[in-house]
Amino acid sequence: MPAIAEELLLLLLDNASAQPALDPSRRRRVLAGAVLLDLAYQWRLRPAAPGEPVPEGRLIALVGPDDGDPTSGWAWQRLARKPRTAKSAVAKLQRDVETRLLDQLEYAGLLRRTPLYTKRFRRDYAWLLTDRNRAARVRSQLLRVLITGTEPAPATAAVITLLHTVGGLDELLSFDDRARRWVWQRAAEIASGSWVAADSDLAEVNLAVVAATVRAALR
């Protein structure tokens, strides 16, 4: 199962500057949202339903199989203590989520960290993709869905939903004015959850429901 947060960060790093796209505030929020969607797709996070002894819509961490993803496991541990609103969950994760994901991708051999020597007290790094194949595949899937109207896979729908919500698609994908209007409309349609089919499994439905909750927290 593809990790939504990993694929989103690889896409953000797929540029000549070797620096992640989007300003730091939006980037951390959208990456925190992506980790929440990873948990939702793994069926380890769901919103409270009417009639439960928890306010409706609060996100509940569920006990389930750990897929071994370090960042998802860390996030689950932080959210398991009590049900939270999506806004509170994003706030809980956003401070450290980018660093954890960068370390995870570096450990997996997908990134190479290169120090940048500046006059600032804090050392900065360039993050070089060691292999662009996965990032290129994610970009290609996004373009195919947004331009040709192909139905998205769940992870692709999640990435589009997150980027559309924070206004990040224009910064990652270049379109002329006519194409931009079409892409915006298509992205809004996907973000609304229209990609979920009548025969979708419960994990996909849960992903779409949690995505709607997370969207409201990211605006």
Beta strands, then each sheet from edge to edge (+ up, - down):
strand 1: 45-47
strand 2: 59-61
strand 3: 111-116
strand 4: 124-129
sheet 1: 1+ 2-
sheet 2: 3+ 4-
end
